[in-house]
Amino acid sequence: MRRIAFLVWKELIELRRDPRLFAVVIVAPIVQLFALGYAATTDVRDVPLVVADADRSQHSRELMRRFDASGSFTLVAVVSDAAEAGRYLEDGRAWMVLAIPQGFGAAIVAGRPETLQLVADGSDSNSAGVSLGYANRLLMEYARETGQPTGAAIEPQVRVWFNPRLESRDFMIPGIVALLLLVITTNLSSMAIVRERELGTLEQLNVTPLRGLELIVGKLLPYGLVGLIDVALVLTVATLWFEVPLRGSVLLLFGLTGIYLLSTLGLGLFVSTISSTQQQAMMTTTFLFFMPMVYLSGFIFPIENMPAAIQPVTYLIPLRYFLVILRSIFLKGVGLETFWPEALALTGWGVGILTLALARSSKRAG
């Protein structure tokens, strides 16, 4: 243990003496969390809206005011007919048209049902779908308050669990924590032994009393500690700045993060055994592992929406299991009794890749 402790201390000193590497390890996760926390969102706000108001009544103006004040829409123009409004969609000045027919106000006063038309630019299907959902909600609220079936014949009662604000940030940021941990610890550990080989210091370590396993543990342990520090920093920013709820056990989160680190560090060690240079190690981790994991883990695209032939492949992605664990702890506040299959699979993946990497590694490799 004493020999491992000295090697760990050596690695930490190298981190401290390299300002660029220190910035990558400590500063970069916080910067990336801020960037991705604001950019990685499926929320749609300030949708450009043009209203074709053929009624020009007090009721139509009130409806327009509600849309404009909602925060989801920005009223860019009010025109008299739908044909003129359509040109706003064609040239991209508006994403949606609300057509209010003549006699709308009179129908409200008389208590008669009235039909309003919504036309959306479907070029961006996600934004169009979300925008139509916002508009339907506003119309149903207006219908309920005026006692009319405007916008819907049936008034639904909607309840949302776990994320009642429907903030995509609450869903995305736990995933960003897992992604940052994967990128940082895998990259650092993949270049650990490769860097020693390039600098010629691996031969010096070979003549020390260190055994092969002690060398590997001493090289990986500092980056595991760095990963836990990064998690603590990122969790602090996520909960205090972005106000993402953390409803579950913090101790359980850190415990399962340690298991996840078996996968990321083991993967980095495996890459170091098949790479000759640091550049090659970084390229291998980026293109051979990071990109497939991001696309197939459920971080961006729901696994349920993937083709049936692709979905079984996602079971080979450790990030998939850790995403389920993190989001369950953050948003649902549940414990190991709920996501134990994911925890078990993550443990198996970590032990497996670490065993494979150790089998390929030796004190005198390279």
KAFEN-V115179 format. One record per helix or strand of 3 or more residues. SS is the DSSP state (2 for helix, 1 for strand). FROM is the first residue (numbers start at 0). TO is the last residue. If there is no record, write none. Layout:
ss;from;to
SS;FROM;TO
SS;FROM;TO
This chain:
ss;from;to
2;1;16
2;18;38
1;46;52
2;57;68
1;72;78
2;81;89
1;95;99
2;103;109
1;116;119
2;124;145
2;167;198
2;201;205
2;211;239
2;249;272
2;277;295
2;302;304
2;307;315
2;317;331
2;335;359
